[in-house]
Each structure stands twice: as C-alpha cells, then as structure tokens.
Amino acid sequence: MMNLSTLLQKIKENPVMYIDKPSITCLSSFVSGWYFSQINHFGLNPQGYPMQGFDEWMQERVKTTVSRSWTEIILFLCWTERNAFYRFFEEYEQFLKHKDDSKIQESEEKASPTEDNSKFRQFDIYDDILKGIKKRPGIYLRISPITELDMLLRGYSLSRREVGVAPSEPEREFEGFQSWVEEKYGINSGQSWSKIILFYSVDEHEALQKFFELFEEYLNRNKSLEIDENCG
C-alpha cells in the first residue's frame, strides 16, 4: 500500500486520473478521505499523520493568528485552484524539510498498517460518512461541498482497494449511483455524478442538498426493486 508521499507524487504527476483536475480543494478532500480510511480501518495513529502540524506551519508562514486550514491559506495566496494546487507541493516540501528526520521516521513506523485484513470492519458508506455529513456538512465540506464529497469518497475507496479489501454491500450499492444519475438525467458523457448534479443546480451548496435527496430516492428505488423481485 502506498504511503502519503507516494500518493501525493502520483496525484501531482497525473491529477486528472485521481481528482479530475489540478485543484487544491479536490486534492485536500481526496487526501482526507484516503487518510480517514487509514485511521478507521487500518489502525493508524492520527499523531503519525505526515501532514500533522501543516495547518499551524502555514498559519505561521502567513503570520496569522486566525485558525485557517492549509487549503484556505494556499488558495488565498494563489487566487486560483490550479495555482494553489501546484503551490501546495512547494509548501509541503518546505514543511517536511523543517521536520526532524528521526521524528518523521518514527511517525511513519507508528503509522504502519496492520497486515491482518480480517480486522477491517465493514464500511457502510451511508451510515459512516454520508449520514454524518448530512447532519453537519460544514465540518467535512467547506469550499465546494458536492465536489469535496465526491473526492472524499474517492480517496476513501482508493485506500481500501490498495490492500484488496472486498467492497461491502453498501459500497457495491453506491457504485450503482453513478449509472442511476446518468439515466435519471439522460446523460452519457462520462461525467461524474457530482458534476452532473452540480450542472443541474444553482451552486455547490444546492447540489449537495440535491445529492442527499437523489441518494435517498436511489436507495428507496433499490429497496422497491428488491421487494418486487422477492414477491415475483
């Protein structure tokens, strides 16, 4: 399984493959989803996170006492998502240079994942992530909610696929959401479900609300189909 440094390098070399475009917001959410999976399923120590302290380091760089995420700070400095995306790698490299090598090595060793795949608990995408975000979206999603949600889930799924964890039933069910959205809107352009919903919404925030409505409709439809099949 790749570590964070390897993942970041791959995203830098081919952002379209992972996050659709060079965007610091997409990058941040994707990495958050990836690491969320690491903590919850692989028994990693949050204190061993290589980006631990990066927020504070960036705040010190710009001399602000206001609590801001590294995403917000770099985006403020660069104005555009694309420029901020590439600026991140410069800043993060400088951040790593300021960390003691021995401490970095120690943190990475503490964050080593377990090899026992039997310890992975089943992932319920609706109960574990989507229900929590629906209740308090501002904690997880800030700048571009529907896009960030998409990237969060992509990063989460990538982390599990890397070690060959079979998709749970809720995960497999969510995989059908993409084709369902395409069919509902009559679109077959290869665009992600988040982009389709956003296109038919006023803004990102309305798109997020519409997502939850559509996802609920999708789940209810699946349940109805199951009932019909059982009755038949």
Buried (B, 14 or more C-beta within 10 A) or exposed (E): BEEBEEBBEEBBEEBEEBBBEBBBBBBBBBBBBBBBBBBBBBBBBEEBBBBBEBBEBBBEBEEEEEEBBBBBBBBEBBEEBBBBBBBBBEBBEEBBEEBEEEEBEEBBEEBBBEEEEEEBEEBBBBEBBBEEBBEEBEEBBBBBBBBBBBBBBBBBBBBBEBBEBEBBEBBEBBEEBBEBBBEBBEBEEEBBBBBBBBEEBEEBBBBBBBBBEBBEEBBEEBEEEEEEEEEE
